[in-house]
């Protein structure tokens, strides 16, 4: 069975009583690497010493360790502006560790490689309706796709430092998928089923695996994508199912048991259509991909998520009445659910991801209208609704990025492994 990685950030709470030399080094490595990762421009050793309060000798020793571990590289020196040799800036290495992000969804598989700088190096997608397959068969296909991504990373000179798998369902301890209703999965031991594949090998093959909800990983991807955005937001992944990742003050909110964000099963019509989850009137039945396609007259088309979204966007852009009505109705249902979440959590930003991203021009207006009508504070604190930066790639990219973020938060673990 694969080892499950734990994210262990370095904080002052880790250091109690007399500080051991090893703990001090661990803290210094994390502080310096985080400063380099967060810098707008490559900082010099002197600049790092000034901003961290560490001595120049300490910073130099730490930077040397980070360079030797392929976590940091020296950038080309800035143009000379005065006397003396120009200082060389420091950047995150692009030829060292990388993260592997994987996704199993209802109608596709995906694999993504992200290097330490956050750049997407490879992104592979395989389209297939996975509902007829057993969990073992679906994961076997995933392992094949993961092997392709791993080989591509190796050709680039990268070393995969871990893998994160996104699934559209409730994930318990140890990677156990308690329930993924749209896939028909219940109590599926993902690491156990992958035990015979290189994906589960702890060192020589693709490294240990974390299994998480796809909306959570998509939200993490959005949090760290591009320039800094809002610290708190609701990220909604619109596929055949609908999931949400909740970010509060820069931290993913998971709930007491790690199962938060099941917005697709909030009832928007309590006595409405039956849902796969066993309830009635769930949001998925009115704003999920299949529901929108059916309302637009495309029922039975069985289009992949990105193709379905593109088809709907083309029809709506051409003024097709059925497509426009379907998207307006879906946006209204989505707005009802979003308004409830905003009223509860006081969020100011809603991000439309997955298949919703290309449909945002038509979904956003009715969502905003419902939020404006139903949120108590909307008159004084309007809510922004926008498409996701990463679009349909959010979950796989977010999974890969979560691996490299763990290295940035705790580089000593990587250095111990490579030293």
C-alpha positions in Angstrom: 0.0 0.0 0.0 1.2 3.5 -0.8 2.5 5.7 1.9 0.3 8.7 2.4 2.2 12.0 2.7 1.4 14.5 5.4 1.9 18.2 5.0 4.0 19.3 8.0 4.7 23.1 7.9 7.6 24.4 10.0 6.3 26.8 12.7 7.8 28.2 15.9 5.5 25.8 17.7 7.8 23.0 16.5 10.6 24.5 18.6 10.2 24.1 22.3 12.7 24.4 25.1 16.3 24.4 23.9 16.5 24.5 20.1 18.4 21.6 18.6 20.8 22.4 15.8 18.7 20.2 13.4 15.5 22.1 14.2 17.2 25.4 13.7 18.6 24.3 10.3 15.1 23.0 9.4 13.6 26.4 10.3 16.2 28.4 8.4 15.9 26.3 5.3 12.1 26.8 5.2 12.3 30.5 5.9 14.8 31.2 3.1 13.1 28.9 0.5 9.7 30.5 1.2 11.2 34.0 0.8 12.7 33.0 -2.5 9.4 31.4 -3.7 7.3 34.5 -2.7 9.7 37.1 -4.1 8.6 39.3 -7.0 12.1 39.4 -8.3 15.1 37.1 -7.6 16.5 38.1 -4.2 20.3 38.1 -3.5 21.8 36.5 -0.5 22.3 39.9 1.0 18.6 40.8 0.5 17.6 37.5 2.1 19.7 38.2 5.1 18.2 41.7 5.5 14.6 40.5 5.1 14.9 37.4 7.4 17.2 38.8 10.1 19.6 35.9 9.6 23.3 36.5 9.3 24.9 36.6 5.9 27.0 33.6 6.8 23.8 31.6 7.7 22.0 32.6 4.6 25.0 31.6 2.4 25.2 28.2 4.1 21.4 27.6 3.7 21.5 28.7 0.1 24.4 26.4 -0.7 22.4 23.5 0.8 19.3 24.5 -1.3 21.4 24.7 -4.5 23.0 21.4 -3.8 19.6 19.8 -3.3 18.4 21.3 -6.7 15.8 23.4 -4.9 17.3 26.8 -5.8 19.3 28.1 -8.8 21.2 31.3 -9.4 19.6 33.7 -11.9 21.6 35.7 -14.4 23.0 38.8 -12.7 21.1 42.0 -13.1 22.6 44.8 -15.3 25.4 46.5 -13.5 24.4 49.9 -12.1 27.4 50.9 -10.1 30.8 49.9 -8.9 31.4 46.3 -7.9 30.2 43.0 -9.1 26.4 42.7 -9.5 24.7 40.3 -7.0 23.2 37.2 -8.4 19.6 36.6 -7.6 18.1 33.3 -6.5 15.1 31.5 -8.1 13.3 28.2 -7.6 15.0 25.4 -9.6 13.2 24.1 -12.6 15.4 21.0 -13.0 14.9 19.4 -9.5 11.8 18.0 -7.8 8.4 18.1 -9.4 4.9 17.1 -8.5 2.6 14.7 -10.3 -1.1 15.5 -10.3 -3.7 12.9 -11.3 -7.4 13.1 -11.7 -10.1 10.5 -12.1 -13.4 12.0 -13.2 -16.6 10.6 -14.6 -15.6 11.0 -18.3 -11.8 11.5 -18.3 -8.5 10.8 -16.7 -5.7 13.4 -16.4 -2.1 13.6 -15.4 0.0 16.7 -14.9 3.6 17.4 -14.0 4.5 20.7 -12.3 8.0 21.8 -11.4 9.1 23.6 -8.3 8.6 27.0 -9.9 4.9 26.2 -10.5 5.3 25.8 -14.3 3.2 23.1 -15.9 5.6 20.9 -17.8 3.2 18.2 -19.0 -0.5 17.8 -19.1 -2.1 14.6 -20.5 -5.8 13.8 -20.8 -7.6 10.6 -21.8 -11.3 10.8 -22.6 -13.5 7.8 -21.6 -16.8 7.2 -19.7 -15.5 5.5 -16.6 -18.9 4.7 -15.1 -19.1 1.2 -16.7 -15.6 0.3 -15.4 -14.8 -1.2 -12.0 -12.6 1.0 -9.7 -9.7 -1.4 -10.3 -10.1 -1.1 -14.1 -10.3 2.7 -14.0 -7.3 2.9 -11.7 -5.3 0.6 -14.0 -5.9 3.0 -16.9 -4.9 5.9 -14.6 -1.6 4.1 -13.8 -0.8 3.8 -17.5 -1.4 7.5 -18.0 0.7 8.3 -14.9 3.6 6.2 -16.3 3.5 8.3 -19.5 3.7 11.5 -17.4 6.5 10.0 -15.3 8.5 9.1 -18.4 8.1 12.7 -19.7 9.3 14.1 -16.4 12.3 11.9 -16.4 13.2 13.0 -20.0 13.1 16.6 -18.7 15.6 15.7 -15.9 13.0 16.1 -13.2 12.6 14.0 -10.1 9.0 13.3 -9.0 8.7 14.1 -5.3 5.2 12.8 -4.8 1.8 12.4 -6.4 -1.7 13.6 -5.6 -4.9 12.1 -7.0 -8.1 14.0 -7.4 -11.4 12.1 -7.2 -15.0 13.4 -7.4 -16.1 12.2 -4.0 -15.6 11.9 -0.3 -12.1 10.8 0.7 -11.4 9.4 4.1 -8.1 8.5 5.9 -5.5 6.5 4.0 -6.9 7.4 0.6 -10.2 5.5 1.1 -12.9 6.9 -1.2 -16.0 6.6 0.9 -18.4 7.7 -1.8 -18.1 9.0 -5.3 -21.8 8.8 -6.4 -21.3 9.8 -10.1 -18.6 7.1 -10.5 -20.6 4.5 -8.5 -17.7 4.1 -6.1 -18.2 3.2 -2.4 -15.4 2.4 0.1 -12.8 2.1 -2.6 -9.2 1.6 -1.2 -7.4 3.5 -3.9 -3.8 2.9 -2.6 -4.6 -0.7 -2.1 -5.8 -1.2 -5.6 -2.7 0.6 -6.9 -0.4 -1.5 -4.8 0.8 -3.6 -7.7 1.6 -0.5 -9.9 4.7 1.7 -10.1 2.4 4.6 -8.9 2.5 3.2 -5.4 6.2 2.5 -5.2 7.8 4.7 -2.5 11.2 5.4 -4.1 12.2 3.9 -7.4 9.0 4.5 -9.3 6.4 7.3 -9.1 6.5 8.3 -5.4 3.9 8.0 -2.7 0.3 9.0 -3.3 -2.1 11.3 -1.6 -5.8 11.0 -2.5 -8.1 14.0 -2.1 -11.3 15.5 -3.3 -11.0 17.1 -6.8 -12.6 20.3 -5.8 -10.2 20.7 -2.9 -7.2 20.3 -5.1 -8.7 22.6 -7.7 -9.1 25.3 -5.0 -5.5 24.8 -4.0 -4.4 25.2 -7.6 -6.3 28.4 -7.9 -4.9 29.7 -4.6 -1.3 29.4 -5.9 -1.9 30.2 -9.6 -0.7 33.5 -11.0 -0.4 36.7 -9.1 -1.8 36.8 -5.5 -5.6 36.9 -5.5 -8.2 36.9 -2.7 -7.2 35.1 0.5 -10.8 33.7 0.8 -13.0 32.4 -2.0 -15.3 29.6 -3.1 -14.1 27.5 -6.0 -16.8 25.6 -7.8 -15.9 22.7 -10.2 -18.6 22.2 -12.7 -18.5 18.8 -14.4 -21.1 16.0 -14.4 -20.9 16.4 -10.7 -20.4 19.7 -8.9 -17.9 20.2 -6.1 -16.6 23.2 -4.2 -13.3 24.0 -2.5 -13.5 26.6 0.3 -10.5 28.7 1.0 -10.5 30.8 4.1 -7.6 33.2 4.9 -5.3 31.4 2.5 -6.1 28.0 4.0 -8.2 25.2 2.5 -11.2 24.5 4.8 -11.8 20.8 5.0 -14.3 20.5 7.8 -14.3 18.2 10.9 -13.9 15.0 8.8 -12.4 16.5 5.6 -15.6 16.3 3.6 -16.6 19.9 3.2 -17.6 21.4 -0.1 -20.3 19.1 -1.4 -22.2 22.0 -2.9 -23.6 19.7 -5.7 -25.8 18.1 -3.1 -27.3 21.2 -1.6 -31.0 21.1 -2.4 -32.2 23.9 -4.6 -35.7 22.4 -5.1 -36.3 20.2 -2.0 -39.1 18.2 -3.7 -37.4 18.2 -7.1 -35.6 15.6 -9.3 -34.1 12.5 -7.7 -30.3 12.5 -7.4 -27.7 9.7 -7.5 -26.9 10.5 -3.9 -30.4 9.4 -2.8 -31.7 12.9 -2.2 -34.0 15.1 -4.2 -33.6 18.5 -5.9 -29.8 18.6 -5.6 -27.9 21.3 -7.4 -26.3 18.7 -9.7 -29.7 17.8 -11.2 -30.1 21.4 -12.4 -26.6 22.8 -13.0 -24.5 19.7 -13.7 -23.1 19.1 -17.2 -25.7 16.5 -18.1 -28.6 18.6 -16.9 -27.4 21.6 -18.9 -26.9 19.5 -22.0 -30.4 18.0 -21.7 -32.0 21.4 -21.2 -30.1 22.7 -24.3 -31.4 19.8 -26.4 -28.2 17.9 -26.4 -29.3 15.0 -24.2 -27.5 11.8 -25.0 -24.6 13.6 -26.7 -22.1 12.1 -24.2 -19.6 14.9 -24.9 -16.5 15.1 -22.8 -16.5 17.9 -20.3 -14.3 20.4 -22.3 -16.1 19.5 -25.6 -19.5 19.9 -23.9 -18.6 23.3 -22.5 -17.1 24.4 -25.9 -20.3 23.2 -27.7 -22.5 25.1 -25.2 -20.4 28.2 -25.5 -20.5 28.1 -29.3 -24.3 27.7 -29.2 -24.8 30.5 -26.6 -22.4 32.8 -28.5 -24.5 32.2 -31.7 -27.6 33.2 -29.7 -29.2 29.7 -29.7 -32.4 30.1 -27.5 -32.3 26.6 -26.0 -28.6 27.0 -24.9 -29.1 30.5 -23.5 -32.2 29.3 -21.5 -30.4 26.2 -20.3 -27.4 28.3 -19.1 -29.6 30.9 -17.5 -31.6 28.3 -15.6 -28.4 26.5 -14.5 -26.9 29.8 -13.4 -30.0 30.6 -11.4 -29.9 27.3 -9.6 -26.2 27.7 -9.0 -26.8 31.2 -7.6 -29.3 29.9 -5.1 -26.7 27.5 -3.7 -23.9 30.0 -3.8 -26.0 32.6 -1.9 -26.4 30.1 0.9 -22.7 29.5 1.2 -21.9 33.3 1.0 -24.5 34.1 3.7 -22.9 31.4 5.9 -19.2 32.1 5.3 -19.1 35.8 4.3 -17.0 35.2 1.1 -16.4 37.9 -1.4 -15.2 35.9 -4.4 -16.7 32.9 -6.3 -14.5 31.2 -8.8 -16.1 29.1 -11.6 -13.8 26.2 -12.5 -13.8 23.0 -14.5 -16.5 23.0 -17.2 -18.0 26.2 -15.8 -14.9 28.3 -16.7 -15.6 28.7 -20.4 -19.3 29.1 -19.7 -18.7 31.9 -17.1 -20.0 34.7 -19.5 -23.5 33.2 -19.4 -23.5 31.6 -16.0 -22.1 34.6 -14.0 -25.0 37.1 -14.6 -27.7 34.8 -13.1 -25.4 33.8 -10.3 -24.7 37.4 -9.5 -28.4 38.2 -9.7 -29.4 35.5 -7.2 -26.5 36.4 -4.9 -27.6 40.1 -5.0 -31.1 39.1 -4.2 -30.5 36.5 -1.5 -27.3 37.6 0.3 -28.1 39.8 3.2 -24.9 42.0 2.9 -24.9 42.2 -0.9 -25.9 45.9 -1.0 -22.7 46.9 0.9 -20.4 44.1 0.0 -20.9 42.8 -3.6 -19.6 39.4 -4.5 -17.2 38.9 -7.4 -17.9 35.9 -9.7 -15.2 35.1 -12.2 -13.8 32.1 -14.2 -10.9 30.0 -12.7 -7.4 30.9 -13.8 -6.6 27.3 -14.5 -9.9 26.4 -16.1 -10.6 22.7 -16.5 -7.0 21.8 -15.5 -7.5 23.0 -12.0 -7.7 19.7 -10.1 -4.7 18.0 -11.8 -2.5 21.1 -11.7 -3.6 21.8 -8.1 -2.7 18.2 -7.1 0.8 18.5 -8.6 1.2 21.9 -7.1 0.3 20.6 -3.7 3.3 18.3 -3.8 5.8 21.0 -4.6 4.2 23.3 -2.0 5.0 20.7 0.6 8.6 20.8 -0.4 8.7 24.6 -0.2 7.1 24.5 3.2 9.5 21.8 4.5 12.5 21.5 2.3 14.5 19.5 4.9 12.4 16.4 4.0 13.5 16.6 0.4 17.1 17.3 1.2 17.2 14.3 3.6 15.8 12.1 0.8 18.4 13.3 -1.8 21.3 13.7 0.6 
